[in-house]
Amino acid sequence: MKKTTLLIIVITFSQLSFSQEKWSVGLSFEPGTSGLTQRTEYGFSDTVQLYIGSNYSYSISGIVDFKVNNKFHISSGINYNKLSYSWGIKREYYDPEFLNLAANPNWLSNTYTTHYNLLSIPLNIQFNIKTFNKFDFYLKGGLSANYLFDTNTSVVEEYENETKDTSLTTHIKKGFKLSANIGVGLNYAINSRFKIVMEPSIEYFIKKTENTVPLNGHFYNIGVNFGIIYGL
């Protein structure tokens, strides 16, 4: 009886140890650029171009990874994302009476940068294409549930003889936004426990932004993820 009990304990701990080897945790940082695509501009003349272009973005992530087999991994975690884009208005777009330009004869333009702050929970599937020496080359894709909790806008006002920097608080409708992502990556095994990661990727938000400024569209984000993974 004692031998049987001991054998069960040994088998149980062996299986637990084997299972733990399939789990990894990590941290990553992703600098990038974000913007809006498939845009709608409203409230102004059709000849007015409000959207200027993409702007910086970054993401900080905690990662949990499960190795299904030698080819497939499933990963999740929690991310903080900051996305932004630029838009603006210029004096030459408008009839002088439209913006009361007589009261600001030296005004030339306003350039706005709108920032979105989100917390995200991704679910990704990774397929290992090739392993050579200490390197793993893979494809990764999945979906993320993104909770928009804050946004703000910075403004640069340009006049004929000066510029002014100001900040605005933008009213937003908080809530969840779904996004899809795809990328390629390269892992390098430092040793049996630690790996470093480089992963270019692109993310696309399925729902358009809210009409908090005179344009909206689908967010996209292009970046390169740098991280470190620890095998449990």
C-alpha positions as CSV (number, residue, x, y, z in Angstrom):
1,M,0.0,0.0,0.0
2,K,2.8,2.4,0.9
3,K,4.6,1.6,-2.3
4,T,1.5,2.2,-4.3
5,T,0.9,5.6,-2.6
6,L,4.5,6.5,-3.1
7,L,4.3,5.6,-6.8
8,I,1.1,7.7,-7.2
9,I,2.9,10.7,-5.6
10,V,5.9,10.3,-7.8
11,I,3.8,10.1,-11.0
12,T,1.7,13.1,-9.9
13,F,4.7,15.3,-9.2
14,S,6.3,14.1,-12.5
15,Q,3.2,15.1,-14.4
16,L,3.0,18.5,-12.6
17,S,6.6,19.1,-13.4
18,F,6.0,18.2,-17.1
19,S,3.0,20.5,-17.2
20,Q,4.9,23.4,-15.7
21,E,7.5,23.2,-18.4
22,K,4.8,24.1,-20.9
23,W,4.1,27.5,-19.2
24,S,6.1,30.7,-19.6
25,V,5.6,34.3,-18.4
26,G,7.2,37.5,-19.7
27,L,7.3,41.2,-20.2
28,S,7.5,43.2,-23.4
29,F,7.6,46.8,-24.7
30,E,6.4,47.7,-28.2
31,P,7.1,51.1,-29.8
32,G,5.2,51.9,-32.9
33,T,3.0,54.2,-34.9
34,S,-0.8,54.4,-35.0
35,G,-3.4,56.2,-37.1
36,L,-6.9,56.0,-38.6
37,T,-7.9,54.3,-41.8
38,Q,-11.3,54.3,-43.6
39,R,-12.0,57.7,-42.1
40,T,-15.1,59.8,-42.1
41,E,-14.8,63.6,-41.7
42,Y,-17.9,65.5,-40.8
43,G,-19.2,68.9,-39.8
44,F,-17.0,70.8,-42.3
45,S,-16.8,71.4,-46.0
46,D,-16.0,68.5,-48.3
47,T,-12.9,70.3,-49.4
48,V,-11.4,70.5,-45.9
49,Q,-8.8,67.8,-45.1
50,L,-8.7,67.4,-41.3
51,Y,-6.7,64.2,-41.0
52,I,-2.9,64.8,-40.9
53,G,-1.5,61.4,-40.2
54,S,-0.2,58.8,-37.9
55,N,1.6,59.4,-34.6
56,Y,3.7,57.5,-32.0
57,S,2.2,54.6,-30.0
58,Y,3.5,52.2,-27.5
59,S,2.4,49.2,-25.5
60,I,3.6,47.6,-22.2
61,S,2.6,43.9,-21.8
62,G,2.6,41.1,-19.3
63,I,2.6,37.8,-21.1
64,V,1.4,34.2,-20.2
65,D,2.2,31.5,-22.7
66,F,1.2,27.9,-22.9
67,K,3.1,25.4,-25.2
68,V,0.6,23.1,-26.8
69,N,3.2,21.1,-28.7
70,N,6.4,21.8,-30.6
71,K,4.5,23.7,-33.3
72,F,1.7,25.6,-31.4
73,H,1.6,28.0,-28.5
74,I,-1.4,29.9,-27.0
75,S,-0.7,33.2,-25.2
76,S,-2.6,35.8,-23.3
77,G,-1.9,38.5,-20.6
78,I,-2.7,42.1,-20.0
79,N,-1.5,45.1,-22.0
80,Y,-1.5,48.9,-21.6
81,N,-1.7,50.6,-25.0
82,K,-1.4,54.2,-25.9
83,L,-2.5,55.0,-29.5
84,S,-2.6,58.4,-31.2
85,Y,-3.1,60.3,-34.4
86,S,-2.9,63.9,-35.7
87,W,-5.5,66.2,-37.3
88,G,-5.9,69.9,-37.7
89,I,-7.6,73.0,-39.2
90,K,-6.0,75.8,-41.2
91,R,-7.0,79.4,-41.9
92,E,-7.1,79.1,-45.6
93,Y,-9.9,76.5,-45.4
94,Y,-12.5,78.9,-44.1
95,D,-14.5,82.0,-44.9
96,P,-13.3,84.7,-42.5
97,E,-16.8,84.8,-40.8
98,F,-16.8,81.1,-40.1
99,L,-14.3,81.1,-37.3
100,N,-14.6,84.8,-36.4
101,L,-11.1,85.3,-37.9
102,A,-11.4,89.1,-37.5
103,A,-10.9,88.6,-33.8
104,N,-7.7,86.5,-34.4
105,P,-6.1,88.1,-37.5
106,N,-2.7,86.5,-36.9
107,W,-4.0,82.9,-36.4
108,L,-2.8,80.4,-39.0
109,S,-3.6,76.9,-37.9
110,N,-4.3,74.4,-35.1
111,T,-2.7,71.0,-35.0
112,Y,-4.3,68.4,-32.7
113,T,-2.9,65.1,-31.4
114,T,-5.5,62.8,-29.9
115,H,-4.3,60.0,-27.6
116,Y,-6.3,56.9,-26.7
117,N,-5.4,54.9,-23.5
118,L,-6.6,51.3,-23.4
119,L,-6.2,48.1,-21.3
120,S,-6.2,45.0,-23.4
121,I,-6.5,41.3,-22.9
122,P,-5.3,39.4,-26.0
123,L,-5.7,35.8,-27.1
124,N,-3.1,34.7,-29.6
125,I,-2.1,31.5,-31.4
126,Q,1.5,31.1,-32.4
127,F,2.7,28.7,-35.0
128,N,6.4,27.8,-35.1
129,I,7.7,27.8,-38.7
130,K,11.4,26.9,-38.2
131,T,13.8,26.2,-35.3
132,F,17.5,26.4,-35.9
133,N,20.1,26.4,-33.2
134,K,18.8,28.7,-30.5
135,F,16.3,30.6,-32.7
136,D,12.6,30.0,-33.2
137,F,10.9,31.7,-36.2
138,Y,7.1,31.9,-35.9
139,L,3.8,33.4,-37.1
140,K,1.3,34.8,-34.5
141,G,-2.2,36.1,-34.8
142,G,-5.3,36.6,-32.7
143,L,-7.9,38.9,-31.2
144,S,-7.8,41.4,-28.3
145,A,-10.6,42.9,-26.1
146,N,-9.6,46.5,-25.5
147,Y,-11.1,48.7,-22.8
148,L,-10.9,52.4,-23.6
149,F,-10.6,54.2,-20.3
150,D,-9.2,57.6,-21.1
151,T,-8.4,60.0,-24.0
152,N,-6.9,63.4,-24.3
153,T,-5.9,65.9,-26.9
154,S,-2.9,68.2,-27.2
155,V,-3.1,71.3,-29.4
156,V,-0.4,73.4,-31.1
157,E,-1.8,76.8,-32.1
158,E,0.2,78.5,-34.8
159,Y,0.1,82.3,-35.3
160,E,2.2,84.5,-37.6
161,N,4.6,85.4,-34.9
162,E,4.3,82.6,-32.3
163,T,3.1,79.1,-31.4
164,K,1.2,78.0,-28.3
165,D,0.9,74.5,-26.8
166,T,-2.2,73.7,-24.8
167,S,-4.0,70.6,-23.6
168,L,-7.7,69.5,-23.9
169,T,-9.7,66.9,-22.0
170,T,-11.9,65.0,-24.6
171,H,-15.2,63.5,-23.6
172,I,-15.3,59.9,-24.6
173,K,-17.7,57.0,-24.4
174,K,-15.8,54.4,-22.4
175,G,-16.1,50.7,-23.4
176,F,-14.7,47.7,-25.1
177,K,-13.3,47.7,-28.7
178,L,-12.3,44.5,-30.5
179,S,-9.1,44.3,-32.5
180,A,-7.3,41.7,-34.6
181,N,-3.6,41.3,-35.0
182,I,-1.0,39.4,-37.0
183,G,2.8,39.3,-36.8
184,V,6.0,37.4,-37.3
185,G,8.5,36.8,-34.6
186,L,11.9,35.5,-33.6
187,N,12.8,34.0,-30.3
188,Y,16.4,33.6,-29.1
189,A,17.1,31.1,-26.3
190,I,19.6,32.6,-23.9
191,N,19.5,29.4,-21.8
192,S,17.0,26.7,-20.9
193,R,14.8,29.2,-19.1
194,F,15.1,32.6,-20.7
195,K,14.3,33.8,-24.2
196,I,14.4,37.2,-25.8
197,V,11.7,38.1,-28.4
198,M,11.5,40.5,-31.4
199,E,8.1,40.5,-33.1
200,P,6.9,43.0,-35.8
201,S,3.1,43.1,-35.9
202,I,0.1,45.1,-37.2
203,E,-3.2,45.5,-35.3
204,Y,-6.5,46.6,-36.7
205,F,-9.5,47.8,-34.7
206,I,-12.8,46.4,-36.0
207,K,-15.1,49.2,-34.8
208,K,-14.6,52.8,-35.6
209,T,-13.6,55.4,-33.0
210,E,-16.4,57.5,-31.4
211,N,-17.3,60.9,-32.9
212,T,-15.4,62.8,-30.2
213,V,-13.6,65.0,-32.8
214,P,-14.7,66.0,-36.3
215,L,-13.5,62.7,-37.8
216,N,-13.5,59.0,-37.0
217,G,-12.1,55.8,-38.4
218,H,-10.6,52.4,-37.7
219,F,-7.5,52.5,-35.6
220,Y,-4.4,50.7,-36.9
221,N,-1.1,50.2,-35.0
222,I,2.2,49.0,-36.5
223,G,5.0,48.2,-34.1
224,V,7.9,46.0,-33.1
225,N,7.5,44.1,-29.8
226,F,10.7,43.5,-27.7
227,G,10.4,41.2,-24.7
228,I,11.9,38.6,-22.5
229,I,10.2,35.2,-21.7
230,Y,10.9,33.0,-18.6
231,G,10.0,29.3,-18.7
232,L,8.5,28.0,-15.5
